[in-house]
Amino acid sequence: MAPTGPIAVYGASGYTGSLVVRELQRRGLEHVLSGRDEAKLRRLAAELGTDAPVRAAAHDDPSALRAALTGCAVVVNCAGPFTFFGEPIVRAAIESGAHYVDTTGEQPYMQRVFEHFEESARATGVAVVPAMGFDYVPGDLISNLTARGHEPLRELVVAYAVAGFGVTRGTLRSALEMLRGGDLAFVDGTWRPAGAGPLRAHVTFPEPIGRVAVAKYPAGEIVTVPRHTRTRKVTALIATRAFAPHAALAPGVPLALPLLARALRTPLAPALSRAVGLLPAGPEETARRAARFTILAIAHGEDGTSSRGVVQGSDVYGTTAAIAVHGAELMAEAGYGEAGVLAPASAFDAVAFLNHLGEHGLSYELHDAAVRTPVAAQ
């Protein structure tokens, strides 16, 4: 039987969690506020003028988590870093019979969810879809559409370009975990530990971005795309200017990232995490809405054909809230019948989902054409 009931938001009082709650309110969807701190949850409820139930539960209290999530159709988990706090919430959702989505961007955590929870989720009849946000739903969906008609692929390349992106404390903490290493590559049809990546590479994005330097990106598409697209390799890249204070410094970012990764495996890491706690919770609304992103997918077929797809949008955190809520809404519908741990393109109809996101300023294009290989490593 498909789960029914309200949508629970775990980590509702955090920056992303509060945006998710606001989107649920805007769409008139019944919801529950949950998380570790009852006082913060009640302040949020008062601020938003909602009479939604408040169910506090610590991430390390399994019985309290099950009690908080019981009777809910879907859980939207916004409490990171997910490497530390995510898996107990997944487990509690499955044991409570609720579908599960989260807003992680942490690739190793995503892989663990696929490896550890597939059997229990399928046996319970619930769906688990990690990383239901700006990273990495649009990229996963456009990759799936771009590959159609060209499989099996020699390679699927997904590349990100982000501008004006002010991050939250939670995103910074997640980024520190990602930069430690332990990320994956998908090569010759298998996942394996990733190397340093291309040190000198460029991608040509649509104008006005054009040709820019890129670095290896431990993106979720490396975990999700091979689960619905037949490809020998998935390459994920990000424009380095997102990390460089000046454009002239961007080409040096791929060389600096391995050094930073080594530093984060020393006693420096706790000090950096404490410093992050002193920063603002996240960008103000005006700054948040000013962020722009472009996601490029290029599929290279084994038969020599190629195609490309592009997704563009703004407001990374607002987009994440819209994606998580729409996914949860679809899963809460009576006719939703998927189960197990799923990639976005396996859990939802790619075209319909991207079309829905047009309401939130996203646009996408698909081009079947012979295109030059975008990565020019030297």
C-alpha positions in Angstrom: 0.0 0.0 0.0 1.3 3.5 -0.9 2.1 5.7 2.1 -0.4 8.5 2.8 -0.4 11.5 5.0 1.5 14.8 5.3 5.0 15.6 4.2 7.5 15.8 7.0 10.4 18.2 6.7 13.4 17.1 8.9 15.8 20.0 9.6 12.8 22.4 9.0 14.4 25.2 11.0 17.6 25.4 8.9 18.1 27.7 5.9 17.1 25.2 3.2 14.5 23.5 5.4 12.7 26.8 6.0 12.6 27.4 2.2 11.1 23.9 1.8 8.4 24.7 4.4 7.5 27.9 2.7 7.2 26.2 -0.6 4.9 23.5 1.0 2.8 26.4 2.4 2.7 28.1 -1.0 1.4 25.0 -2.6 -1.1 24.3 0.1 0.4 20.9 1.0 -0.1 19.4 4.5 3.2 19.1 6.3 5.0 18.4 9.6 7.9 20.3 11.1 10.7 18.1 12.5 14.3 18.3 13.5 16.6 18.3 16.5 15.6 21.5 18.3 12.0 21.9 19.3 12.4 25.5 20.3 13.7 26.5 16.9 10.9 24.5 15.2 8.2 26.4 17.2 9.8 29.7 16.4 9.7 28.9 12.7 6.0 27.9 13.1 5.2 31.2 14.8 7.2 33.2 12.2 5.4 31.5 9.3 2.0 31.5 11.0 1.5 27.8 10.5 -0.4 25.4 12.7 1.6 22.5 11.2 2.5 19.9 13.9 5.9 20.1 15.5 7.7 16.8 16.1 11.2 17.1 17.5 13.5 14.2 17.3 17.3 13.9 17.5 19.1 12.2 14.6 20.6 9.7 17.1 17.3 8.6 18.7 15.8 6.0 16.4 12.6 5.5 18.4 11.9 9.3 18.5 12.6 9.5 14.8 10.2 6.7 14.0 7.5 8.4 16.2 8.1 11.7 14.4 7.8 10.3 10.9 5.0 7.7 11.5 1.9 8.6 9.5 3.8 10.7 7.0 3.7 10.0 3.3 7.1 11.5 2.5 10.1 12.8 4.5 12.1 15.7 3.1 15.5 15.6 4.9 17.3 19.0 4.9 19.7 18.3 7.9 23.3 18.0 6.8 26.1 17.4 6.6 24.4 14.2 5.4 27.6 12.2 5.7 27.2 12.5 9.5 23.5 12.8 10.0 21.7 11.5 6.9 21.5 7.7 7.2 19.5 7.5 10.5 16.8 9.6 8.9 16.7 7.4 5.8 16.4 4.3 8.0 13.7 5.9 10.2 11.7 6.9 7.1 11.9 3.3 5.7 10.9 1.8 9.0 8.0 4.3 9.3 6.8 3.4 5.8 7.4 6.8 4.3 9.0 7.8 1.0 12.2 9.7 1.4 14.0 12.6 -0.4 16.8 14.8 0.8 18.8 17.9 -0.3 22.3 16.5 -0.1 25.1 17.4 -2.5 27.5 14.8 -1.0 28.4 12.2 -3.5 29.9 9.5 -1.2 26.8 9.7 1.0 24.6 9.2 -2.0 26.5 6.1 -3.0 26.1 4.7 0.5 22.4 5.2 0.4 22.1 3.3 -2.9 24.3 0.5 -1.5 22.8 0.1 1.9 19.1 0.9 1.6 17.9 -0.6 -1.7 16.8 -3.9 -0.2 15.0 -2.5 2.8 13.3 0.3 0.8 12.1 -2.1 -1.9 10.8 -4.7 0.8 8.9 -1.9 2.5 7.5 -0.5 -0.7 8.9 3.0 -0.4 11.0 5.1 -2.7 14.3 6.7 -1.5 15.6 9.5 -3.8 18.7 11.3 -2.4 20.0 14.6 -3.7 16.6 16.1 -4.7 17.8 19.6 -5.3 19.6 21.9 -7.6 22.4 19.4 -7.3 21.7 17.1 -8.9 18.1 16.7 -10.3 18.3 19.0 -13.3 21.7 17.5 -14.3 20.4 13.9 -13.9 17.3 14.6 -15.9 18.9 16.4 -18.7 21.6 13.7 -18.9 18.9 11.1 -19.3 17.2 13.1 -22.1 20.4 13.9 -23.9 21.4 10.3 -24.0 18.2 9.0 -25.5 18.7 7.7 -29.0 22.5 7.5 -28.6 22.9 4.6 -26.2 25.1 2.8 -25.5 27.3 5.8 -24.8 31.1 6.0 -24.8 30.9 8.9 -22.4 28.4 11.2 -20.7 29.8 14.6 -19.7 28.0 16.8 -17.3 29.4 20.3 -16.6 28.3 23.0 -14.2 28.8 26.8 -14.4 27.6 28.8 -11.4 27.8 32.6 -10.9 26.8 34.7 -7.9 26.3 31.7 -5.7 26.3 32.7 -2.0 26.5 29.5 0.1 24.9 28.5 3.4 26.7 27.2 6.4 25.3 23.8 5.7 26.6 23.8 2.1 30.1 24.9 3.3 30.2 22.1 5.8 29.1 19.6 3.1 31.7 21.0 0.7 34.4 20.5 3.3 33.4 16.9 3.6 33.4 16.5 -0.2 36.8 18.1 -0.6 38.4 15.6 1.8 38.3 13.1 -1.0 36.7 9.7 -1.2 34.8 10.7 -4.3 34.0 8.3 -7.2 34.6 8.0 -10.9 32.5 5.9 -13.2 34.9 4.4 -15.8 34.5 1.3 -18.0 31.1 0.6 -16.5 32.2 0.5 -12.8 32.5 2.9 -9.9 36.1 3.3 -8.6 38.0 5.8 -6.5 38.5 9.0 -8.4 41.9 10.4 -9.2 43.0 14.0 -9.3 41.1 14.7 -12.4 42.1 16.8 -15.4 44.5 19.5 -14.4 44.1 21.5 -17.6 40.7 21.2 -19.2 38.1 23.4 -20.8 34.4 23.2 -21.6 32.5 25.4 -24.1 29.2 26.4 -22.5 26.5 28.3 -24.3 27.1 32.0 -24.6 27.6 34.3 -22.8 29.7 31.9 -20.8 31.7 30.4 -23.7 34.9 28.4 -23.3 36.1 28.3 -19.7 38.6 26.3 -17.5 37.0 23.5 -15.5 38.0 21.1 -12.7 36.8 17.7 -11.6 33.5 17.8 -9.8 32.4 15.1 -7.4 28.9 15.4 -8.7 25.9 13.1 -7.9 25.4 12.4 -11.6 28.4 10.0 -11.4 26.3 8.0 -8.9 22.9 8.4 -10.5 23.3 8.5 -14.3 24.7 5.0 -14.8 21.6 3.6 -13.0 19.3 4.7 -15.9 21.6 5.4 -18.9 23.8 2.8 -20.6 27.3 4.5 -20.6 30.8 3.3 -20.2 31.9 6.6 -18.5 30.5 9.6 -16.7 32.6 12.7 -16.4 31.6 15.6 -14.1 33.2 19.0 -14.3 32.6 22.5 -12.9 33.8 25.9 -14.2 36.7 27.0 -11.9 35.7 30.6 -12.0 33.1 29.8 -9.3 36.0 29.2 -6.9 38.4 32.0 -8.0 38.2 35.6 -6.7 39.6 36.8 -10.1 39.2 35.2 -13.5 42.9 35.2 -14.0 43.2 32.7 -11.1 40.6 30.3 -12.3 43.0 28.0 -14.3 45.0 27.4 -11.1 42.0 26.0 -9.2 42.4 22.3 -10.4 46.0 22.4 -9.0 44.9 23.9 -5.7 42.0 21.6 -4.9 44.2 18.4 -4.3 46.3 20.5 -1.9 43.2 21.6 0.0 41.9 18.0 0.1 45.1 16.9 1.8 44.9 19.8 4.3 41.3 18.8 5.2 42.7 15.4 6.3 44.8 17.1 9.0 43.8 18.8 12.3 43.0 21.9 10.2 39.5 20.4 9.4 37.9 21.0 12.8 39.1 24.6 12.9 37.6 25.3 9.5 34.3 23.7 10.6 34.2 26.0 13.7 35.0 29.0 11.5 32.0 28.1 9.2 29.8 28.3 12.3 30.6 32.0 12.7 29.3 32.9 9.2 25.7 34.0 8.3 23.2 31.2 7.9 22.9 31.9 4.2 22.5 34.6 1.6 19.8 37.2 1.8 16.8 36.7 -0.6 18.0 39.3 -3.1 21.5 37.7 -3.3 20.0 34.2 -3.4 17.8 35.1 -6.4 20.7 36.6 -8.3 22.6 33.4 -8.5 22.7 31.9 -12.0 23.5 28.3 -13.1 24.0 26.5 -16.4 24.2 22.7 -16.6 25.5 21.2 -19.8 25.2 17.5 -20.7 27.0 16.0 -23.7 26.4 12.4 -24.8 28.9 10.6 -27.0 27.5 7.4 -28.5 29.5 4.3 -29.2 28.3 4.7 -32.8 30.0 8.1 -33.1 26.9 10.2 -32.7 26.6 13.0 -30.1 24.0 15.2 -28.6 23.9 18.0 -26.0 21.4 19.3 -23.5 21.4 22.5 -21.4 19.5 23.5 -18.3 19.7 27.1 -17.1 18.1 28.8 -14.1 18.6 31.0 -11.1 18.2 31.0 -7.3 20.0 27.7 -6.3 18.4 27.4 -2.9 14.9 28.4 -4.1 15.2 25.9 -6.9 16.3 23.2 -4.4 13.1 23.9 -2.4 10.9 23.7 -5.5 12.5 20.4 -6.6 12.3 18.7 -3.2 8.7 19.8 -2.7 7.6 18.8 -6.2 9.3 15.4 -5.8 7.6 14.9 -2.5 4.2 15.9 -3.8 4.5 13.4 -6.7 5.5 10.6 -4.3 2.6 11.4 -2.0 0.1 10.9 -4.8 -2.0 7.7 -4.6 -0.8 6.4 -7.9 2.9 6.6 -7.2 4.2 3.1 -7.3 8.0 3.2 -7.4 10.1 1.5 -4.7 13.8 1.1 -3.8 16.6 3.7 -4.0 16.2 5.6 -7.2 17.9 8.2 -9.4 15.7 11.2 -10.2 15.2 10.0 -13.8 14.1 6.6 -12.5 11.8 8.0 -9.9 10.0 10.6 -12.1 9.3 11.4 -15.7 12.2 13.6 -16.9 10.3 15.7 -19.4 7.3 16.4 -17.1 9.5 17.3 -14.1 11.7 19.7 -16.1 8.6 21.3 -17.6 7.2 21.8 -14.1 10.4 23.6 -13.1 9.7 26.1 -15.8 7.3 27.7 -13.3 10.4 28.4 -11.2 12.5 30.0 -14.0 14.3 26.9 -15.4 14.6 26.4 -19.1 16.2 23.5 -21.0 17.1 22.7 -24.6 18.1 19.5 -26.4 20.3 19.4 -29.6 21.0 16.3 -31.6 24.1 17.2 -33.5 27.7 16.2 -34.0 29.6 18.1 -31.3 33.3 18.3 -30.6 34.4 16.5 -27.4 34.2 19.3 -24.8 37.1 18.3 -22.6 40.5 19.3 -24.0 42.9 17.9 -21.4 46.6 18.8 -21.9 
